[in-house]
Amino acid sequence: MEQRLLDAVREGEVLDLTGGRRVDPAEMPSWGSSRTVSAALIRDLVRGRRDVEMDPHGLRLRGARITGRLDLANIAGERRVELVDCFLPDGLDLRDGRLPGLVLDRSRFGHSAQDPPVDAERFTTSAMTMKGVVVNARTPAGAVRLRGAHLGVLECDGARLENTSGPALQADRLHVDHGVFLRAGFRATGAVQLVDAHVGLLDCDGAWLENPDGPALYADGLKVDRAVFLRAGFRATGTEPAVIRLNGASIEGSLWLDTSEVTRSDQASGALIDIAETTYGDLPEQFGLSRWLELLRARTPGYAAQPYQQLAAVHRAAGHDAEVRDILMAQRRDQIRRGGLRWHDRMWARFTGLALGFGYQPWRALLLLFTVLAGSVVLALVLGGQGGLAHTARASAPATPCAVVERIGVGLDLGLPLVKTGARELCAPTGTATGQALTVAGWALQLAAWASATLFIAGFTGAVRKT
């Protein structure tokens, strides 16, 4: 077997031990000596310690059982390594190593009691592909560990990572120049952890993330140069504090987020997503504003102003002024409900919300003013016709009932601040009970008119929004 691998490396060919057949991962543990390659041999070849000149295609192996933990730590290899459809029961160590490229497609990795099955902490390569791999672990360090690694691209489409004691993918401070692809049936049991990572693109379309002990996607402080895709069948299940954590993330492009299949494993109605201090360039129109507002209102850990302000900024940049008003009004309502306001601040906020739409709909105060005006006219017509109004001494016929037009003029004087018709100089309330009632009602109507006008001015100038 050793000579066959040496010959394949020299010729740049794939040593295919499957005979070209499809590999069943369930059969890998039963592979015998005819499919066995020593991990030490592969290490020596990558280091260039064997008397063989490796072809530029590199080391290419398919369908092998690799005995012993494959230790490529601290090695700066000059050729690509391809281990396709291979079984590594003791795992792979790439810590602080460097390779031009690494292909692990459809391989299966076992675990030890302590070490991650795939430990690539601070590993460097231009491309790392793990399409369809199966990794099982019982370690708090992670099933696949890429902490501090620097990759050109990471492809894990269709991979299955399972860790019963920690994260499925531990990639804190990972740096990927182009994209991280966890698509097409990618499944993680245990958190996908990307805290303070910096990637060109994050694509999790069709992924299924599950963590019974915390967030399914834990990506606080993530920096993305282009876009984030969490859609097209994306599923996530987790627990406190939120199923998806993007706290403080910075996304230069679009945030495609579909939470229709994001759930909590404890069946509680708590937070699904934490996006406090998260920034993004834009949001796709396919995800309606009402869904976003409902998400911020009901499925975040608590009230925070920044998510609303960020959403408003995106719509403002697109020229969607009506949507901006809706967002800022929704923010104020959420602040009243969950923002911990003092009782008097809460009462003031509720009042301005009812009267002015928190300052974003001053027409409400104008409508109130028109209502007061109409009420004043109706009151003057009704009570004035019942003896509440009569001509003054300045009229040509003192103490006689006022005409309808005169009563309307009195009503306008009661309901309009500043503007006066002069009707009350000739037609005024009488000393009867009806006239006194009209006088008292007039005071209240004038107060309401002045209050409505003041509220309208405050709302129109934006003064209420600042409070």
N, C-alpha and C positions, 0 to 999 in steps of 0.2 A: 504493500500500500504506500509505503514511504517513497519508493522509487517512482511509482505512478504519479504521485503528487509532484515530485521533483521534475519529472518530464513535462507535466502539464504546465507548470510554472515557467519552464524554460521556453516552451513553444507558445505560451500565451493562450492556451486552450482551457476549456472548462473540464475539470475532472468530475464527470457526472456518474455517481454511483447508483443512480436510480434506473439506469437503462432507458432513460427518456420517458419513464412512466410518471404518472401523477402521484404525488406523495400524500398519504393520509397521516395527519399529525398524530392520530391516536396510535399508530403503529410504530412511531419513532422510538419509544422506550424499549421495544423488542428487537431493535436492530443489533446484529451480532458483529463479529470481528471483521467480516467482509466489508462492513460499512464504517469501520472505526478508524479515526485519524487522531493522532496524539496532539494535544494542545501545545505541547512543548515544541513539536516539529513546526507548527504554524508560526509560533513565536520566533523561532530561529530564522525561518524564511523571511518574515517581515523585517527582522533586524539585519538581514543580509549575512548571516553567519554560516550558511551552508555554501558549499562550493558549487553554486549554480547562479548563472546570470538570469535574473528575473525579466521576463518580457514586459514591455510597457503596459500591457493589459493587466498585469498584476496577478495576484493569487485569486483563482476562481474555482470554487468548490461547491458541489451540489449533492444533497442527499447523504451527508456524512454525519456520523455520530462522533462528536469531539470529546475525547476523554480528558478529564481534568479541567480546571478553570482556565480559560484562555486569557493569559496575562499579556496584554499589550500596553500596559501602563508605562508612562514615561518614555515611550518609543516614538521616534520621529521617522516613520516609514516613508519610502519614496515611491511606493506603488499602491494602487487601489487594492482593497480586500473585499472579495465577494463571497459570502457564506449564505447560499440560497437553499431553502428547504433542509437546513441542517438542524441537528439536535444537540444542544449544549446543556446537559443536565447540571453542570456546575457553574454555568454562567460565563460572563465576559467582562473583563476589566480593561477599561480604556482611559483610566485617570491620567490626566496631564499628557496624554499622547497626541500624536499628530499624524494624519493620513491624508493623501490626496482625495480619497473617497472611500465610503464604506457602505456596502449593500448587505442587508440582513433579511431580505424579503422571505416571508413565509417560514422563517426559522422558529424553533421553539426553545425557550430558555427555562431551565429549572432554577432552583433557589437553594441557598444554604441557610443556616440559622441566622446569620448576621448580614452577610454581604448582599447588595442588590443584584439580581440576576444580570442586569446590564448597568454597569457603573461607568458612566462616561463624564464624570465630573471634570470640568476644565478641559475637555477633549476638543480638538480643533480639526475640522475637515471642511472641504468645500461642499460636500453633499453627503447626507446620511439618510438612507432609505430603509424603512422598517415596515414595508407594506405586508399586511397579513401576518405579522409575527404573533406568537402566543407567548406571553410572559406571566408566570405565576410566582408570587412572592409572599413571604410572611416577615416583613422587616419594616421598621419605621423609617428607614432610609429611602424607601421607594422601590417600586418594581423596575422602573427605568429611571436612572438618575442622570440628569444632564445639567446639574447645578454649575453655573459659571462657564458652561461650554460655549464655544464660538463656531457656528456652523454657517455654511452658505445657504443650505436649504434642509429642512427636516420633513420627510414624508412618512406618515404612519397610516395611510389609508387602509382601512380594513383590519387594523391591528386590534388585538385583544389583550389588555393589560389588567391583571388582577392582583391586588394586594390586600390581604386581610388584616394587616397591622399598620398600614400607613398609606401614603399617596401612591397612586398608580403611576403617575408621571411627576417626578420631582425635578422641576426645571427653573428654580429660582435663579434670577440673574443670567438666564440664558440669553445669548446674543445670536440672532439669525438674520443674516443680511437680506435674504429674500423672503421666503414664506415658511410658515409652519402649517402643515396639512394634516388634519385629523378628521378625515372624511370617510364617506362610503362605507358605513358600517363600523367605523372605529368605535370600540367599546372600552370603557375604563371603569373598573370597580375599585373605588378608592379615588381620592381627589386628583384632578389635573391641576398642578400647581405651577403658576407662572409669575410669581411675585417678583416685581422689579425687573422682569425680563424686557428685552428690546428686540422686536421682530419687525420684519418688513410687512408681513401680512399674517393674519390668523384666520384660518378657514376650518370651521368645525361643522360644515353642512352635513347633515345626516349622522352626526355623532351621537352616541348615547353615553352619558356620564352619570355615574351613580356612586354616591358616598353615604353610607349609613351613619357616619360620625361627624359630619360637617359639610362645608360647601362642596358641591360637585366640581365647580370651576373656581379656583382661588387665584385671582390675578390682580391683586392690589398693586398699584404702581406700574402696571404694564404700559409700555410705550410701543405704539404701532405706527409705522411710517405711512401705511396706506389704510386698509380697511379691516374690519372684523366681521366675520360671517358666522352667525349662530342661527341657522334657519334650515329650510328644506328637510324637515324631519328631525331637526335637532331636538334631543331629549335630555333632560337633566333631572336628577332626583337627589335631594340632599336635606340637610337639617340646618340648625342655627349656625351663624347668625343670618345667613341668606344662602340660597341654593347657588346663585351666581354672584361672585364678588369681583367687582371691577373698581373698587374704591381707589380714587386718585389716578385712574388710568388716563392715558393721553393718546387719542386716536386721531391722526391727521385727516383721514378720509371718512368713509361712511361706517356707521354702526348698524349692521343688519341684525336685529335681535327679535326673534320670534319666541315668545314665552308660552305659546299655547300648549306645549308639552313639557313645561317646566313645573315640577311638583315637589312637595315636601314629603319625605318618607314617613314622617310622623303624622301625616294627614292633618296637621294643624293649618290654620289659615294665616300663618305669619309671613315673613318676608320671603320673596322669591329672588330679589335682586338688590344688590347694594351698589349704587353708582354715585355715591357722594363724592364730590370733587372730580368727577370724571368729565373729560372734555372730548368732543368729537367734531369733525368738520361738517357733517350733514347727516340727515336721516332719510332713508328711502321713503317715497310717498306711499308705497304699498302698506306701510305700517301706519295706520291712521292716528291722528292726534288724540282721539278719544281713548284709544287703547293705551297710548303713552301716559295720558293723564290719570287713567285708572290705575296703571302700574305704579306711578309715583305716589298716588294717594293711598292705595290700599296694600301694595305688595313690596314696600321698602321698609327697612328696620325702624325708621322714625322720620319725623319731619326734618328736612334740610332745604335751605333756600337755593343752594347752588344747582341741583338738578333741574329745577324749574327755570332758573335764570339761563342755564346752558341751552335748554330746549327753546326758550324764547329767543336767545341770540341766534340760533340756527334759522328759525323762521323769520326773524327780523332781517337777517342777511339775504333771505330769499324774497323779501318784500311782502311777506304774509302778515300784514298789520292786524287783521281780524284775529288770526290765530294767536298772535302775540298777546293781544288783550285777553283772550280766553285762558291762555297759559298763566298769565300773571294773576288773574282773578282766581284760578284754581289754586295757585300757590297760597294766596291769602286765606282761602277757605281751609286749606290743609294746615296752615299756621294756626288758625283759630282752633282747629280740632286737635292737633298734635304738637303744636309749637310751644306749649308751656307758658302762654301769655298770662300776665296777672289779670285778675277779674275785670278791672276797669279798662285795661287795654283790650281785653276780649269783647267787652260790651261795646266799646267805641268801634272796634273793627266790624262787629256785626251790624251796628247802625249804619256805618258808611257803606257797608256792602249792600244793605237793603236800599239806602237812599241814593247811592252814587255808583254802585258796582265797584266799590273800593277806589273810586276816582277814575275808572276806565270807561264808565258809562254815565257821564254827567247829564245826559238827556233824561235820566230818571228824575232828577231834581226839577228839570224844566217841566216834565210831565206833572209832577206834584204841584208846581206853581200854576199850571193851567187848570188843574183840578180845584185848587183853592179859588182861583178866579171864577170858575164856573159855579162853584158852591156859593160864592159871595153874590153873584148875580141872581141865582135862584132864591137865595135867602132874602135878598132885598125885594125881589118881585113878590114872593109869597107873604112875608111879614109886612112889607110895605102896603100891600093890598088889604091887609087886615087891621089897618090903623096904626101900623108901626112907623110910618113915614107921613109927613105933612109938609106943606109949604111953609117956609120961614117968613119972617116979617119983611124980608127984602123982596119977596115975590109979589106979583101983582094981586094975588088972591091969597093972603096969609091964612094958615090953619086949614086949608082945603087939601084933600088927598092929592098926592103926586101922580103925575101921569106915568104910563108904563116906561116911556123913554127915560124919564127922570129917575125912576127906580132902578133901571138898568145902569144909569150913570153912577148912582150911589153904590151899586154893587161893584162896579169897576173900580171906584175909589177905594173900596174896602179891600179888594183883592190884588191891586197893583201897587207895589212899592215904588216910590219916587214919582211915577206918572199919575197925575190927577186930572179929572175932567172938569172939576169945578161944580159938579152937580150938587154937592152938599151945601153950597152957599144958598141955594134956593129950596132944597129938599132935604130935611133932616129928621132924625128919629124924634118921636113924640115922647111925652112923659108917661104914656100908658105902659102897662105891663109888657105889651107886645113891643113897644118902642124901646123899653129898657133891655128886653131880651135881645133885640137887634143890636143895641149898643154894645152889650157884653160880647155877643157873638162877633161883632165887628172887630173888637180888640183881638180876639183869638185868631180871627182870619188874617188880620194885618200882621200879627206875630208869625203866623204860618207862612204868609207870603214873603216876609223879610227873610225868614229862615230858609225857605226854598231858594230864593234868589242868591243868598249867601252860599248855600251848598253848591248851587250851579257854578258860581264863580270859582269856588274852591276846587271843584272837580275839573272845570275847564282849564284852569291854570296848572293843574297837577299838584296842588298843595296837599290834597288828601293822600295822594300816593306816597308822599314822603313821611307820613305818619303811620 
